[in-house]
């Protein structure tokens, strides 16, 4: 029997990202969306797409809130889906094509072992044609896991799932928990939000422009989205002081 994979998504006022995220997870057996108090229609959209919904107000001033919110989600999993498997994304992340099937194949290869695994992650930088290369390979810690009681999130801003020490039981064999990586890729959109404005301009100009052909506009759209539009370097000294002050440079 195919293993159940649950996809979890956490967000707040994330409607511009959420459709892409949920589309990438559509072959998961169950999708759960935990919302922090959205006012932009994110909850309604997730409901329309058949997600299970958890609503828990996210206090942006609380530095421990990220971990607290993830633990609300994790406790929900433990109550409803203990011993199933979960891949957990933020709403501004998108799973690679066929990612859910790759995760199910991974479960089969584990031969019923418990596991806490770290997928690959690609951080788009500025546009869709560039990604973070501060390291050759980036992993996002502990996002794919078997749902067991011994898991908990650290209650800090950048929270990471942890495996609590198990209590030994002489009458029961303690399952081996695999800690490692999995060759499944997540694409992170947070640092290229200008692409949404590019897309808005493209759609607007396609309807309204009388000086550019649709072919020209499509080429402009592609070049802007992938960072290929012709450009040259601007020297720091050329930039007006108010711009420097606004962006702390």
N, C-alpha and C positions, 0 to 999 in steps of 0.2 A: 504493500500500500504506500502511496506517495506520502511523504512527510508533510505536515502542515507548516507553512511559513506565514507568519503574521508580520505585516509591515506596520511599523509605528511612525508617525509623523508629528513633530512638535512645532507649533507656530503661533504667531499673534499678528494680526493685520498683515497677512502674507498672501493676499489674493493674487498678486502679480506673479508669484512663484508657484503657488499651490497647484494649479492645473498641470504644470509640467511634472512636478513631483509625483502627484497621484497617478498620472498617465504612465509614468515609468514603473509604478508598483501595481498596475492593474491586474497582473496575473498572480499576485499574492492571494492566498486563500481568504485572508481577512485583512482589512486596513483599518487601523485605529488612528484617529486624529485627536491629539490633545491640544486644546486651545487655551491661550492665556488671557482671553477677554477681548476678542476682536470686534471691531466696529465697521469693518469694510466688506462684510459678506463672506468671509472665509468659512465660518461655521456652516452657513447655509449651503455654500458650494460643496463642502465635504459631505454634508448630509445628502445632497442630490446625487453624489457619486457613490452612495451606499456605505460610507465609512461609519464605524462605531465612533461616537463622540464622547470625549471626556472634557468637561469644562472646569478649569481651575484658575482663578484670577492670578495673573503673573505680576508680582510687584517689582517693577523695574528698579526701584531704589534698594532692593534687598540683594546684596552681593552673593548670597547663598541660594537665590531663587532658582537658578538654572538646575542645580542638583536637586532641590526640593521638587521641582516640577517633574523631573525625570523619575524621581522616586514615586510620585503619584501614579505615573504611567506604569512603572514596574510593579507596584503593588496591585494594580488592576490586572496586569498579566498574571501574576501569581494566583490571584483568586479565580480567574476565568480560564486560563490557558497554561497551567502548570505542565511542564515537560514537553510543550511544543517549542517551536523555534521562532525567533524574532530578528528582523533587520530593522534598525531604527535610524531614521533620517530627520534632519531639520528640514523645514519647508522650503528652504532655498537650495536644497540639494536634489539631484536627479540621479537615479540608478541607471547604469548602463543597459543597453538593449539586451534582452534575454537574461538579465541579472538574477531574477527570481529562480529561473530554471538552473542556473549555475549554482545558486545557493542550495537548491534541493539535491543537486548532484553531489555537492560537498557533504551534505548530511549523510547521504548513502555511503560515502567513502569513510565516514567516521565510525561506522559499525556500532551505532548506538552509544557511543561515548558522549559525555557532556563536553561542551566546548564554549569558549569565549574567544571570538576571533576578530581580527582587525582588517577591514577591507582597504583597498587602495583608495586614495582620494586625489582629485585634480582640482586645484583652485584656479578658476579663470581669473586673469588679472587684466582689467581694463576693457577687454573685448573677448570674443569667442575664439580669436586666433592666438591667444597667449595664455600660458598658465604659469603658476609659481614654479620657479626652478631653483629655489634656494637649496633644495636637495634633489637628487635624481629621482627618487621615489618617495612619495608621501603615503603614510597610512593614517587612518583615523581610528583611534583606539577603541576596541571592544564594542563594536556596533552590531555584530552578529553573534547570537548566543542562544543556547538552550535555556528555557525559562525554568530556573530552579530557585528554591528558597534562599540559597546561600549568596545570592547576588544583591548588591546595593550600589547606589550612586554616591559618590562623594558630594557633599553639599557645599560646593564652591562655584565660581562663575563658569569655569571651563571644566565641567564635570565629566568624570570618566567612570565607567562601570567597573566595580571591584568584585572579587570573589572572596567572601568571608571564609575563614577557616572552618572546616567541617569537624563536628564532634565525632570521634571514633566510636564505633559501635561493634562490639565483639561478635554480635549475632548477625551482622549485616555487612556485606562487602561494600566499601565506599567506592563509587564509580570514579574512574579516572577523568579528570577535567583537562581537556586540551586547551592550552593558551597559545595563540599563535596568530598567523595571518591567513587571509583568504584572497585568492586572485579574482576578486570582484571589484568593479570600479564605480565610484561615486563622483559626480561632477558638481562642483560647488560654485554657485552663481553670485554670491554676495558681493564680490569685488569687481563686478562688471555691470553695475546697474544702469550705466549709460546706454546699454543696448535697448532698454525699454523705450527711452526717449528717441533713439534712432528709429526704432520700429514705428513709434507713433508718427514721427515726421514722414517716414516712407508712406504709411497708409494715408496720411493727410495729403501729401503731394501727389500721390497716385490719383486721388480723386479731384484735386484742385489745380494742379500745375498746368500751365499752357506753354511753358518754355522748355520743358524736358519731356522726352519720350519715356514710355514705360520701361523700355530697355535700358535707357540711361539711369533711370531711378532704381531699377533692380541692381544694376552694377554698383551704384552708389551705396545702396543698402548692404550689399554683400561686402564691399570694401570696408565700410564703417564697422560692420559687425565683426569682421575678422582682422581688423587692424591693418588693412592693406591700403587705406587711402593715402595718397602721396602727402608726405609731411617732412619737415626738417626740424632740427633741434632749436629750442629757444633757450637763450642764456639766462641764467638767474638774474643778472643785473638788468635785463630788459623788462622784467615783470614789475608792474606797478606795486607800490607798497601796500595798498589796501588788500590786494589779492594775497600777498605774502602773509599779512597779518591774519586774514580770514582762515588760511589753511596752516597756520603755525609753521611757516618755512622761513 
